[in-house]
Amino acid sequence: MKDDLEFDMEMAREYDKGIRRALPTYDALFRMVQSFLRANVEDSANVLVIGAGGGNEIVTFGTANPTWTFSGVDPSEAMLEVALQKAKNEGIEERVSIHIGTIEEIEFNETFDAATCLLVLHFVETIEEKLSLLKTVRERLKPGSPFVLVSMFGDQSHPEFDERMNLWKSIWLDLTDLTQEDVEAMEESVRELSFIPASQIEELLQQAGFERVTQFFSTTLFGGWIAHSKK
Ligand SMILES: C[S@@+](CC[C@H](N)C(=O)[O-])C[C@H]1O[C@@H](n2cnc3c(N)ncnc32)[C@H](O)[C@@H]1O
């Protein structure tokens, strides 16, 4: 287990470096998400973190907001171990509970004051599964609670998508030693992910029971939306 954990900590360190190349505004995104949550919750908020693997939401928001508690959900046990280890390193583990599985699989005996789902939805393959995830988030929230969704998005058949993809590849080429061939291969695997257009993400959020759905963020292939669970 320990060896696995070390391997996973290494993976997590790689993730922390890699995500800032894949998404150069990752840290700015987290600052904006925190400001939105702070503006919309009371002092002692319980926050549901969907796709908590690696622990960045829990640690970033947990250290800066000492009265918040967190429930992190993720199907990857290994990545949740990393999240818990990071929480322990920061001395905030008493305010953190972790739950292995998808949000639909986990029963909670409480409802939440806020939720985030950052960089997860493009891994959820079908529209039905995306809607089910969002509906379940809605059910787990108190009415009127803030929710932040960040995902890769776009219509792959649209020329605008190609322009955003080209910029995404240019950033990798600028920031790393990767070759043109490397980034072409990355493009191929990224295109396998489940992209849907911004308008469809907004429709799904509305269908799931969210209102005041507003896009607040866009960087290359990634978009972010703020919303509130319907009252
Ligand atoms: C790219 S990481 C994002 C981690 C973190 N939210 C962040 O912003 O850095 C995606 C995470 O989503 C998790 N994941 C994939 N499918 C999921 C699902 N259906 N429900 C919850 N988490 C899921 C993966 O296990 C992984 O830990």
PDBQT file of the ligand as one rigid body, heavy atoms in Angstrom, charges set to zero:
ROOT
HETATM    1  C1  LIG A 301      -8.484  15.763 -14.057  1.00  0.00    +0.000 C 
HETATM    2  S1  LIG A 301      -8.854  15.115 -12.482  1.00  0.00    +0.000 S 
HETATM    3  C2  LIG A 301      -9.467  16.593 -11.670  1.00  0.00    +0.000 C 
HETATM    4  C3  LIG A 301      -9.069  16.636 -10.217  1.00  0.00    +0.000 C 
HETATM    5  C4  LIG A 301      -9.448  17.938  -9.510  1.00  0.00    +0.000 C 
HETATM    6  N1  LIG A 301     -10.898  18.111  -9.505  1.00  0.00    +0.000 N 
HETATM    7  C5  LIG A 301      -8.777  19.166 -10.116  1.00  0.00    +0.000 C 
HETATM    8  O1  LIG A 301      -9.484  20.083 -10.537  1.00  0.00    +0.000 OA
HETATM    9  O2  LIG A 301      -7.562  19.201 -10.202  1.00  0.00    +0.000 OA
HETATM   10  C6  LIG A 301     -10.325  14.214 -12.774  1.00  0.00    +0.000 C 
HETATM   11  C7  LIG A 301     -10.825  13.390 -11.568  1.00  0.00    +0.000 C 
HETATM   12  O3  LIG A 301     -12.184  13.020 -11.816  1.00  0.00    +0.000 OA
HETATM   13  C8  LIG A 301     -12.379  11.721 -11.329  1.00  0.00    +0.000 C 
HETATM   14  N2  LIG A 301     -13.590  11.169 -11.955  1.00  0.00    +0.000 N 
HETATM   15  C9  LIG A 301     -13.737  10.562 -13.140  1.00  0.00    +0.000 A 
HETATM   16  N3  LIG A 301     -15.029  10.223 -13.337  1.00  0.00    +0.000 NA
HETATM   17  C10 LIG A 301     -15.716  10.638 -12.244  1.00  0.00    +0.000 A 
HETATM   18  C11 LIG A 301     -17.080  10.583 -11.822  1.00  0.00    +0.000 A 
HETATM   19  N4  LIG A 301     -18.020   9.997 -12.569  1.00  0.00    +0.000 N 
HETATM   20  N5  LIG A 301     -17.421  11.106 -10.630  1.00  0.00    +0.000 NA
HETATM   21  C12 LIG A 301     -16.483  11.700  -9.855  1.00  0.00    +0.000 A 
HETATM   22  N6  LIG A 301     -15.170  11.775 -10.181  1.00  0.00    +0.000 NA
HETATM   23  C13 LIG A 301     -14.798  11.249 -11.353  1.00  0.00    +0.000 A 
HETATM   24  C14 LIG A 301     -11.079  11.001 -11.663  1.00  0.00    +0.000 C 
HETATM   25  O4  LIG A 301     -10.896   9.827 -10.893  1.00  0.00    +0.000 OA
HETATM   26  C15 LIG A 301     -10.049  12.082 -11.351  1.00  0.00    +0.000 C 
HETATM   27  O5  LIG A 301      -9.596  12.009 -10.012  1.00  0.00    +0.000 OA
ENDROOT
TORSDOF 0
